[in-house]
Amino acid sequence: MIKGQKVVCINDTFPALIRAIYKQLPVKGTTYTIREVFLGREKVVKGGDSATVGLLLSELTNPQDPFHQGKQELGFSSERFAPLEEKSDDAAIGEEAGELAGAGTGNDKPHSGYWQN
């Protein structure tokens, strides 16, 4: 996952402690934009020694992490999100061309062309 990438929340189940210290939480099925990617801790506890990829989202802002020396904003585990599948312009054009080429031809044979793989 990279800064600027669109992701969709796939897990919005949070324990009571997280709901109490966060101001805004992601909602399952909602699309967000990655604002920052960072190395985080598995647990919000002093001295957490497991690392995970954390995300800050453009659409959500939260208080500072009370256990982070640099007072970084509280973020979310990247495992709560899936990359949003966006079609490129080339793929969309290829699909449209395939639909138009096959429509009404009455020919069941495959067409030769760059859009077929």
MODELLER restraints for C-alpha pairs under 7 A, 6 or more apart:
rsr = mdl.restraints
at = mdl.atoms
rsr.add(forms.Gaussian(group=physical.xy_distance, feature=features.Distance(at['CA:2:A'], at['CA:34:A']), mean=6.88, stdev=0.5))
rsr.add(forms.Gaussian(group=physical.xy_distance, feature=features.Distance(at['CA:2:A'], at['CA:37:A']), mean=6.62, stdev=0.5))
rsr.add(forms.Gaussian(group=physical.xy_distance, feature=features.Distance(at['CA:3:A'], at['CA:34:A']), mean=5.07, stdev=0.5))
rsr.add(forms.Gaussian(group=physical.xy_distance, feature=features.Distance(at['CA:3:A'], at['CA:35:A']), mean=5.50, stdev=0.5))
rsr.add(forms.Gaussian(group=physical.xy_distance, feature=features.Distance(at['CA:3:A'], at['CA:36:A']), mean=5.48, stdev=0.5))
rsr.add(forms.Gaussian(group=physical.xy_distance, feature=features.Distance(at['CA:3:A'], at['CA:37:A']), mean=6.45, stdev=0.5))
rsr.add(forms.Gaussian(group=physical.xy_distance, feature=features.Distance(at['CA:4:A'], at['CA:33:A']), mean=5.76, stdev=0.5))
rsr.add(forms.Gaussian(group=physical.xy_distance, feature=features.Distance(at['CA:4:A'], at['CA:34:A']), mean=5.11, stdev=0.5))
rsr.add(forms.Gaussian(group=physical.xy_distance, feature=features.Distance(at['CA:4:A'], at['CA:35:A']), mean=6.17, stdev=0.5))
rsr.add(forms.Gaussian(group=physical.xy_distance, feature=features.Distance(at['CA:5:A'], at['CA:33:A']), mean=5.68, stdev=0.5))
rsr.add(forms.Gaussian(group=physical.xy_distance, feature=features.Distance(at['CA:5:A'], at['CA:34:A']), mean=5.51, stdev=0.5))
rsr.add(forms.Gaussian(group=physical.xy_distance, feature=features.Distance(at['CA:6:A'], at['CA:31:A']), mean=6.62, stdev=0.5))
rsr.add(forms.Gaussian(group=physical.xy_distance, feature=features.Distance(at['CA:6:A'], at['CA:32:A']), mean=5.62, stdev=0.5))
rsr.add(forms.Gaussian(group=physical.xy_distance, feature=features.Distance(at['CA:6:A'], at['CA:33:A']), mean=4.57, stdev=0.5))
rsr.add(forms.Gaussian(group=physical.xy_distance, feature=features.Distance(at['CA:6:A'], at['CA:34:A']), mean=6.43, stdev=0.5))
rsr.add(forms.Gaussian(group=physical.xy_distance, feature=features.Distance(at['CA:6:A'], at['CA:83:A']), mean=6.32, stdev=0.5))
rsr.add(forms.Gaussian(group=physical.xy_distance, feature=features.Distance(at['CA:6:A'], at['CA:84:A']), mean=5.55, stdev=0.5))
rsr.add(forms.Gaussian(group=physical.xy_distance, feature=features.Distance(at['CA:7:A'], at['CA:31:A']), mean=5.57, stdev=0.5))
rsr.add(forms.Gaussian(group=physical.xy_distance, feature=features.Distance(at['CA:7:A'], at['CA:32:A']), mean=5.35, stdev=0.5))
rsr.add(forms.Gaussian(group=physical.xy_distance, feature=features.Distance(at['CA:7:A'], at['CA:33:A']), mean=6.27, stdev=0.5))
rsr.add(forms.Gaussian(group=physical.xy_distance, feature=features.Distance(at['CA:7:A'], at['CA:81:A']), mean=5.94, stdev=0.5))
rsr.add(forms.Gaussian(group=physical.xy_distance, feature=features.Distance(at['CA:7:A'], at['CA:82:A']), mean=5.44, stdev=0.5))
rsr.add(forms.Gaussian(group=physical.xy_distance, feature=features.Distance(at['CA:7:A'], at['CA:83:A']), mean=4.40, stdev=0.5))
rsr.add(forms.Gaussian(group=physical.xy_distance, feature=features.Distance(at['CA:7:A'], at['CA:84:A']), mean=4.78, stdev=0.5))
rsr.add(forms.Gaussian(group=physical.xy_distance, feature=features.Distance(at['CA:8:A'], at['CA:29:A']), mean=5.89, stdev=0.5))
rsr.add(forms.Gaussian(group=physical.xy_distance, feature=features.Distance(at['CA:8:A'], at['CA:30:A']), mean=5.50, stdev=0.5))
rsr.add(forms.Gaussian(group=physical.xy_distance, feature=features.Distance(at['CA:8:A'], at['CA:31:A']), mean=4.31, stdev=0.5))
rsr.add(forms.Gaussian(group=physical.xy_distance, feature=features.Distance(at['CA:8:A'], at['CA:32:A']), mean=6.10, stdev=0.5))
rsr.add(forms.Gaussian(group=physical.xy_distance, feature=features.Distance(at['CA:8:A'], at['CA:81:A']), mean=5.41, stdev=0.5))
rsr.add(forms.Gaussian(group=physical.xy_distance, feature=features.Distance(at['CA:8:A'], at['CA:82:A']), mean=5.39, stdev=0.5))
rsr.add(forms.Gaussian(group=physical.xy_distance, feature=features.Distance(at['CA:8:A'], at['CA:83:A']), mean=6.35, stdev=0.5))
rsr.add(forms.Gaussian(group=physical.xy_distance, feature=features.Distance(at['CA:8:A'], at['CA:84:A']), mean=5.89, stdev=0.5))
rsr.add(forms.Gaussian(group=physical.xy_distance, feature=features.Distance(at['CA:9:A'], at['CA:26:A']), mean=6.58, stdev=0.5))
rsr.add(forms.Gaussian(group=physical.xy_distance, feature=features.Distance(at['CA:9:A'], at['CA:27:A']), mean=6.24, stdev=0.5))
rsr.add(forms.Gaussian(group=physical.xy_distance, feature=features.Distance(at['CA:9:A'], at['CA:28:A']), mean=4.69, stdev=0.5))
rsr.add(forms.Gaussian(group=physical.xy_distance, feature=features.Distance(at['CA:9:A'], at['CA:29:A']), mean=5.38, stdev=0.5))
rsr.add(forms.Gaussian(group=physical.xy_distance, feature=features.Distance(at['CA:9:A'], at['CA:30:A']), mean=5.74, stdev=0.5))
rsr.add(forms.Gaussian(group=physical.xy_distance, feature=features.Distance(at['CA:9:A'], at['CA:31:A']), mean=6.58, stdev=0.5))
rsr.add(forms.Gaussian(group=physical.xy_distance, feature=features.Distance(at['CA:9:A'], at['CA:80:A']), mean=5.87, stdev=0.5))
rsr.add(forms.Gaussian(group=physical.xy_distance, feature=features.Distance(at['CA:9:A'], at['CA:81:A']), mean=4.47, stdev=0.5))
rsr.add(forms.Gaussian(group=physical.xy_distance, feature=features.Distance(at['CA:9:A'], at['CA:82:A']), mean=6.54, stdev=0.5))
rsr.add(forms.Gaussian(group=physical.xy_distance, feature=features.Distance(at['CA:10:A'], at['CA:28:A']), mean=5.17, stdev=0.5))
rsr.add(forms.Gaussian(group=physical.xy_distance, feature=features.Distance(at['CA:10:A'], at['CA:29:A']), mean=6.26, stdev=0.5))
rsr.add(forms.Gaussian(group=physical.xy_distance, feature=features.Distance(at['CA:10:A'], at['CA:80:A']), mean=5.56, stdev=0.5))
rsr.add(forms.Gaussian(group=physical.xy_distance, feature=features.Distance(at['CA:10:A'], at['CA:81:A']), mean=5.34, stdev=0.5))
rsr.add(forms.Gaussian(group=physical.xy_distance, feature=features.Distance(at['CA:10:A'], at['CA:82:A']), mean=6.62, stdev=0.5))
rsr.add(forms.Gaussian(group=physical.xy_distance, feature=features.Distance(at['CA:11:A'], at['CA:28:A']), mean=5.71, stdev=0.5))
rsr.add(forms.Gaussian(group=physical.xy_distance, feature=features.Distance(at['CA:11:A'], at['CA:80:A']), mean=4.97, stdev=0.5))
rsr.add(forms.Gaussian(group=physical.xy_distance, feature=features.Distance(at['CA:12:A'], at['CA:26:A']), mean=6.23, stdev=0.5))
rsr.add(forms.Gaussian(group=physical.xy_distance, feature=features.Distance(at['CA:12:A'], at['CA:27:A']), mean=5.48, stdev=0.5))
rsr.add(forms.Gaussian(group=physical.xy_distance, feature=features.Distance(at['CA:12:A'], at['CA:28:A']), mean=5.26, stdev=0.5))
rsr.add(forms.Gaussian(group=physical.xy_distance, feature=features.Distance(at['CA:22:A'], at['CA:62:A']), mean=5.78, stdev=0.5))
rsr.add(forms.Gaussian(group=physical.xy_distance, feature=features.Distance(at['CA:22:A'], at['CA:63:A']), mean=6.65, stdev=0.5))
rsr.add(forms.Gaussian(group=physical.xy_distance, feature=features.Distance(at['CA:23:A'], at['CA:62:A']), mean=5.23, stdev=0.5))
rsr.add(forms.Gaussian(group=physical.xy_distance, feature=features.Distance(at['CA:23:A'], at['CA:63:A']), mean=6.87, stdev=0.5))
rsr.add(forms.Gaussian(group=physical.xy_distance, feature=features.Distance(at['CA:24:A'], at['CA:60:A']), mean=5.94, stdev=0.5))
rsr.add(forms.Gaussian(group=physical.xy_distance, feature=features.Distance(at['CA:24:A'], at['CA:61:A']), mean=6.42, stdev=0.5))
rsr.add(forms.Gaussian(group=physical.xy_distance, feature=features.Distance(at['CA:24:A'], at['CA:62:A']), mean=6.13, stdev=0.5))
rsr.add(forms.Gaussian(group=physical.xy_distance, feature=features.Distance(at['CA:32:A'], at['CA:57:A']), mean=6.35, stdev=0.5))
rsr.add(forms.Gaussian(group=physical.xy_distance, feature=features.Distance(at['CA:32:A'], at['CA:59:A']), mean=6.39, stdev=0.5))
rsr.add(forms.Gaussian(group=physical.xy_distance, feature=features.Distance(at['CA:33:A'], at['CA:57:A']), mean=5.60, stdev=0.5))
rsr.add(forms.Gaussian(group=physical.xy_distance, feature=features.Distance(at['CA:33:A'], at['CA:58:A']), mean=5.51, stdev=0.5))
rsr.add(forms.Gaussian(group=physical.xy_distance, feature=features.Distance(at['CA:33:A'], at['CA:59:A']), mean=6.96, stdev=0.5))
rsr.add(forms.Gaussian(group=physical.xy_distance, feature=features.Distance(at['CA:34:A'], at['CA:55:A']), mean=6.54, stdev=0.5))
rsr.add(forms.Gaussian(group=physical.xy_distance, feature=features.Distance(at['CA:34:A'], at['CA:56:A']), mean=6.06, stdev=0.5))
rsr.add(forms.Gaussian(group=physical.xy_distance, feature=features.Distance(at['CA:34:A'], at['CA:57:A']), mean=4.69, stdev=0.5))
rsr.add(forms.Gaussian(group=physical.xy_distance, feature=features.Distance(at['CA:34:A'], at['CA:58:A']), mean=6.11, stdev=0.5))
rsr.add(forms.Gaussian(group=physical.xy_distance, feature=features.Distance(at['CA:35:A'], at['CA:56:A']), mean=5.28, stdev=0.5))
rsr.add(forms.Gaussian(group=physical.xy_distance, feature=features.Distance(at['CA:35:A'], at['CA:57:A']), mean=4.84, stdev=0.5))
rsr.add(forms.Gaussian(group=physical.xy_distance, feature=features.Distance(at['CA:35:A'], at['CA:58:A']), mean=4.97, stdev=0.5))
rsr.add(forms.Gaussian(group=physical.xy_distance, feature=features.Distance(at['CA:36:A'], at['CA:55:A']), mean=5.76, stdev=0.5))
rsr.add(forms.Gaussian(group=physical.xy_distance, feature=features.Distance(at['CA:36:A'], at['CA:56:A']), mean=5.02, stdev=0.5))
rsr.add(forms.Gaussian(group=physical.xy_distance, feature=features.Distance(at['CA:36:A'], at['CA:57:A']), mean=6.98, stdev=0.5))
rsr.add(forms.Gaussian(group=physical.xy_distance, feature=features.Distance(at['CA:37:A'], at['CA:53:A']), mean=6.96, stdev=0.5))
rsr.add(forms.Gaussian(group=physical.xy_distance, feature=features.Distance(at['CA:37:A'], at['CA:54:A']), mean=5.79, stdev=0.5))
rsr.add(forms.Gaussian(group=physical.xy_distance, feature=features.Distance(at['CA:37:A'], at['CA:55:A']), mean=4.80, stdev=0.5))
rsr.add(forms.Gaussian(group=physical.xy_distance, feature=features.Distance(at['CA:37:A'], at['CA:56:A']), mean=6.56, stdev=0.5))
rsr.add(forms.Gaussian(group=physical.xy_distance, feature=features.Distance(at['CA:38:A'], at['CA:53:A']), mean=5.87, stdev=0.5))
rsr.add(forms.Gaussian(group=physical.xy_distance, feature=features.Distance(at['CA:38:A'], at['CA:54:A']), mean=5.07, stdev=0.5))
rsr.add(forms.Gaussian(group=physical.xy_distance, feature=features.Distance(at['CA:38:A'], at['CA:55:A']), mean=6.32, stdev=0.5))
rsr.add(forms.Gaussian(group=physical.xy_distance, feature=features.Distance(at['CA:39:A'], at['CA:51:A']), mean=6.48, stdev=0.5))
rsr.add(forms.Gaussian(group=physical.xy_distance, feature=features.Distance(at['CA:39:A'], at['CA:52:A']), mean=5.86, stdev=0.5))
rsr.add(forms.Gaussian(group=physical.xy_distance, feature=features.Distance(at['CA:39:A'], at['CA:53:A']), mean=4.92, stdev=0.5))
rsr.add(forms.Gaussian(group=physical.xy_distance, feature=features.Distance(at['CA:39:A'], at['CA:54:A']), mean=5.76, stdev=0.5))
rsr.add(forms.Gaussian(group=physical.xy_distance, feature=features.Distance(at['CA:40:A'], at['CA:51:A']), mean=5.46, stdev=0.5))
rsr.add(forms.Gaussian(group=physical.xy_distance, feature=features.Distance(at['CA:40:A'], at['CA:52:A']), mean=5.16, stdev=0.5))
rsr.add(forms.Gaussian(group=physical.xy_distance, feature=features.Distance(at['CA:40:A'], at['CA:53:A']), mean=5.74, stdev=0.5))
rsr.add(forms.Gaussian(group=physical.xy_distance, feature=features.Distance(at['CA:40:A'], at['CA:54:A']), mean=5.28, stdev=0.5))
rsr.add(forms.Gaussian(group=physical.xy_distance, feature=features.Distance(at['CA:41:A'], at['CA:48:A']), mean=5.85, stdev=0.5))
rsr.add(forms.Gaussian(group=physical.xy_distance, feature=features.Distance(at['CA:41:A'], at['CA:49:A']), mean=6.65, stdev=0.5))
rsr.add(forms.Gaussian(group=physical.xy_distance, feature=features.Distance(at['CA:41:A'], at['CA:50:A']), mean=5.54, stdev=0.5))
rsr.add(forms.Gaussian(group=physical.xy_distance, feature=features.Distance(at['CA:41:A'], at['CA:51:A']), mean=4.61, stdev=0.5))
rsr.add(forms.Gaussian(group=physical.xy_distance, feature=features.Distance(at['CA:41:A'], at['CA:52:A']), mean=5.73, stdev=0.5))
rsr.add(forms.Gaussian(group=physical.xy_distance, feature=features.Distance(at['CA:42:A'], at['CA:48:A']), mean=6.79, stdev=0.5))
rsr.add(forms.Gaussian(group=physical.xy_distance, feature=features.Distance(at['CA:42:A'], at['CA:50:A']), mean=5.39, stdev=0.5))
rsr.add(forms.Gaussian(group=physical.xy_distance, feature=features.Distance(at['CA:42:A'], at['CA:51:A']), mean=5.76, stdev=0.5))
rsr.add(forms.Gaussian(group=physical.xy_distance, feature=features.Distance(at['CA:42:A'], at['CA:52:A']), mean=5.91, stdev=0.5))
rsr.add(forms.Gaussian(group=physical.xy_distance, feature=features.Distance(at['CA:46:A'], at['CA:67:A']), mean=5.73, stdev=0.5))
rsr.add(forms.Gaussian(group=physical.xy_distance, feature=features.Distance(at['CA:52:A'], at['CA:77:A']), mean=6.79, stdev=0.5))
rsr.add(forms.Gaussian(group=physical.xy_distance, feature=features.Distance(at['CA:53:A'], at['CA:77:A']), mean=6.01, stdev=0.5))
rsr.add(forms.Gaussian(group=physical.xy_distance, feature=features.Distance(at['CA:53:A'], at['CA:78:A']), mean=5.65, stdev=0.5))
rsr.add(forms.Gaussian(group=physical.xy_distance, feature=features.Distance(at['CA:54:A'], at['CA:75:A']), mean=6.01, stdev=0.5))
rsr.add(forms.Gaussian(group=physical.xy_distance, feature=features.Distance(at['CA:54:A'], at['CA:76:A']), mean=5.30, stdev=0.5))
rsr.add(forms.Gaussian(group=physical.xy_distance, feature=features.Distance(at['CA:54:A'], at['CA:77:A']), mean=4.61, stdev=0.5))
rsr.add(forms.Gaussian(group=physical.xy_distance, feature=features.Distance(at['CA:54:A'], at['CA:78:A']), mean=5.44, stdev=0.5))
rsr.add(forms.Gaussian(group=physical.xy_distance, feature=features.Distance(at['CA:55:A'], at['CA:75:A']), mean=5.41, stdev=0.5))
rsr.add(forms.Gaussian(group=physical.xy_distance, feature=features.Distance(at['CA:55:A'], at['CA:76:A']), mean=5.17, stdev=0.5))
rsr.add(forms.Gaussian(group=physical.xy_distance, feature=features.Distance(at['CA:55:A'], at['CA:77:A']), mean=6.23, stdev=0.5))
rsr.add(forms.Gaussian(group=physical.xy_distance, feature=features.Distance(at['CA:55:A'], at['CA:78:A']), mean=5.95, stdev=0.5))
rsr.add(forms.Gaussian(group=physical.xy_distance, feature=features.Distance(at['CA:56:A'], at['CA:75:A']), mean=5.05, stdev=0.5))
rsr.add(forms.Gaussian(group=physical.xy_distance, feature=features.Distance(at['CA:56:A'], at['CA:76:A']), mean=6.63, stdev=0.5))
rsr.add(forms.Gaussian(group=physical.xy_distance, feature=features.Distance(at['CA:62:A'], at['CA:73:A']), mean=6.08, stdev=0.5))
rsr.add(forms.Gaussian(group=physical.xy_distance, feature=features.Distance(at['CA:62:A'], at['CA:74:A']), mean=5.80, stdev=0.5))
rsr.add(forms.Gaussian(group=physical.xy_distance, feature=features.Distance(at['CA:63:A'], at['CA:73:A']), mean=5.62, stdev=0.5))
rsr.add(forms.Gaussian(group=physical.xy_distance, feature=features.Distance(at['CA:63:A'], at['CA:74:A']), mean=6.05, stdev=0.5))
rsr.add(forms.Gaussian(group=physical.xy_distance, feature=features.Distance(at['CA:64:A'], at['CA:71:A']), mean=5.32, stdev=0.5))
rsr.add(forms.Gaussian(group=physical.xy_distance, feature=features.Distance(at['CA:64:A'], at['CA:72:A']), mean=5.36, stdev=0.5))
rsr.add(forms.Gaussian(group=physical.xy_distance, feature=features.Distance(at['CA:64:A'], at['CA:73:A']), mean=4.05, stdev=0.5))
rsr.add(forms.Gaussian(group=physical.xy_distance, feature=features.Distance(at['CA:64:A'], at['CA:74:A']), mean=5.52, stdev=0.5))
rsr.add(forms.Gaussian(group=physical.xy_distance, feature=features.Distance(at['CA:65:A'], at['CA:71:A']), mean=5.67, stdev=0.5))
rsr.add(forms.Gaussian(group=physical.xy_distance, feature=features.Distance(at['CA:65:A'], at['CA:72:A']), mean=5.64, stdev=0.5))
rsr.add(forms.Gaussian(group=physical.xy_distance, feature=features.Distance(at['CA:65:A'], at['CA:73:A']), mean=5.40, stdev=0.5))
rsr.add(forms.Gaussian(group=physical.xy_distance, feature=features.Distance(at['CA:65:A'], at['CA:74:A']), mean=4.83, stdev=0.5))
rsr.add(forms.Gaussian(group=physical.xy_distance, feature=features.Distance(at['CA:94:A'], at['CA:115:A']), mean=5.46, stdev=0.5))
